Amino acid sequence: MPSIPLFSYGTLQQENVQLANFGRVLEGRADALVGFRLDAVAVDDPVVIATSGLAVHHIAVATGDPADQVPGTVFQITAEELAASDAYEVDAYIRIKTPLASGGTAFVYVKA
C-alpha cells in the first residue's frame, strides 16, 4: 500500500518517532537532498520534544549549490502517514517535493 516517497534527514528516521506517528517502524533506503545544507531550529512544541527527545532539530536550508547535500533516508508511506508527518512537523518547516541525488523525487520538510 505505501506509495508516497518521503525523504527524512532528521527525527523521522528515529524508530520511536515513527512508532509514535505511524504506529510502525519504516523501512527505507539511503539517498541525499541536493542543493541544501543543515541548520538548527529550536522546537517549542512539547509533544514534538517529548516524542523526539530533542528541543533542537535539524532543518534543511536551500542553498542552490549542487555541491551541498544532506544525507538521509527515503521511506515509502501512505497518505494517512503523510498527514501524520505534516501534523508532527512544527511551523518552521514546509513540505516540498524535490529531486534527490538518486534521480528520484520525494517529499521533504525544509525551512519555511
Summary of the structure (lengths in Angstrom):
residues: 112
radius of gyration: 13.1
end to end distance: 29.8
largest distance: 36.6
contacts: 322
relative contact order: 0.32
helix: 25%
strand: 45%
